Amino acid sequence: MVRMRRTAIFALALVAMSSLGTKASADAVEDFFKGKTVRIIVGFSPGGGYDLNARTISRYIGRHIPGKPNVIVQNMPGAGSLTAVNYLANIAPKDGTVIGTFSRGVIFEPLMGNKSAQFDPRALNWIGSPSRETNLVFVRSNTPFNSLTDLRTREMVVATTGGGADTATFPLIMNSILGTKLKVVTGYPGATETLLAVERGEADGMAGLSWGYIKASKPNWIADKTIRILVQLGAKAAPDLPNVPSALDLAANDEDRTLLELFLARLAIAWPLAAPSGVPPERVAALRAAFQATMTDPDYKAEAEKQAIEVDPVRAEEISEILDRVYKSPETVVERARKIAEAAR
């Protein structure tokens, strides 16, 4: 009996010590963030989907981070957001005061052999994504393009930021897999400018822009039928686009479908948020918990609904799993993907 009592006392002591350690760690995190400013780096110019998501999150996530730091957004456009992710991975402070959001496609640039991508996405501390996405191929309604057949028979000009962004990559995937004749015009700093190019007639449309962003930024285009949506690009068909064909269903063979699935994996990540590697684990955990709390914050959800931002959060662990799976793709598929990615830069 004495031995059992000693064992029980020892176990209780361990629990107490663990609780004290957890509280001390939580207090240390709170003390660190108190009075600090957390920056969210956005890899594009103001006004695009990444910027919209980051600014909306920035208004609420601070209340859920221990110590309630101030949170600001800093735009760092360049090379389709490659500038921003390179900064995050190699230059940004590794203390939890800087997180970033950048093109979902740029995450796969190291796999695609881009030597300018000086990072390993699997080493980043992923925070999460507010939703998953479906991309579109769309044109102005006053153009002569009405179906996939038209895209296969005449050249269509599409605008993009370049640098491996979705709007640079997916046109080339379409050309490779579906036999379309999309002509890519690069050099625009962000989605705002590419949409303006469509409005001005500099481009016929775009291929690879987010459906969620279109709904949030250009609801009048949908209501007034300013644009015509020809194809949707996503791992799953969007429920509110029942009559728009999916590229996955149009792939002619298994090899083409596997290649397309590799590129579509990025859409499950959608609007990624990450911290650099090397950030203390307890601060990473606090940022992840704050992100998840923001996703259920009634004020955030109300503003997201007002701005037509879909909230279907993707956890950090899921992003890591997607990256691990894609980075283990068969070499034959990766080699074909690299040729497309190289042309999209």
Order of alpha helices (4+ residues) and beta strands (2+ residues): alpha-beta-alpha-beta-alpha-beta-beta-beta-alpha-beta-alpha-beta-alpha-beta-alpha-alpha-beta-alpha-alpha-beta-alpha-alpha-beta-alpha-alpha
